[in-house]
Structures are given as structure tokens and as C-alpha cells.
Amino acid sequence: MKPEPARIEDFMTALTCIAGALILVCSISGAAMPYVKGEKMFVFTRYLVEVISSAAAGVIVFLILRVTDMPEEWIAALSGLSAYFGTRLMNVLYSILVGRLKIIFHDKHDDDNGGQK
């Protein structure tokens, strides 16, 4: 019997597996960079938390980009990149969220006090 030719669904599944592998490898290596550069002292629990948060950032970006019409190669590359810089990306998103909440609550507090501090 002749083997069936590969279908586009098989290729997309392979690219999804590659994206998953990229997310894993990039989150491990990205979290290790401060320790390799000597910027931080190695603490295993901190490293593990950074790997998990980096992987989470990569998965979040993967899932967001998956619903777009972006080519799978770009999705895999951007997911890996976001996993590599995952801890930094999560810190930026956190600061944006907290800064936005401070503005919202600060404005609400001013409205409640009649504009006085």
C-alpha cells in the first residue's frame, strides 16, 4: 500500500508541537539568563516560579494568536519569544494592570471626596 500524502491538518499539528517545544525550551532558558549572567544568586524555587510564569506567558500568547489568521510559523516564533521574555512580559503586564487600577481607583476616590485629597 502506498502511504497517504500529508494533509495540512497534520502539518498544523506538527507546528503546534513545535510551538509547545519552543515555549518549554525558551521558558527554561529565559528564566536561567539572570543566573547565567550572574545578576542573581540561584534559588531553585525562584527559578521554578520564573519558568512556570514564562511558560504561562508563552501559552497565553499562543492561545491569543491561535484565534487570528496569523501563519502558524509566526505563532510559534512569537510564542517562543514571549516565553523567553515571559517573566519580564508578565511584570510589564502586571505594572500596566496595577497602574491602570490605581488610576481608576484614584479617580473614583477623588470623585467620592468631591475632588479633594
Secondary structure by P-SEA (a helix, b strand, c coil): cccccccaaaaaaaaaaaaaaaaaaaaaaaaacccccccccccaaaaaaaaaaaaaaaaaaaaaaccccccaaaaaaaaaaaaaaaaaaaaaaaaaaaaaaaaaaaaaaaaaacccc
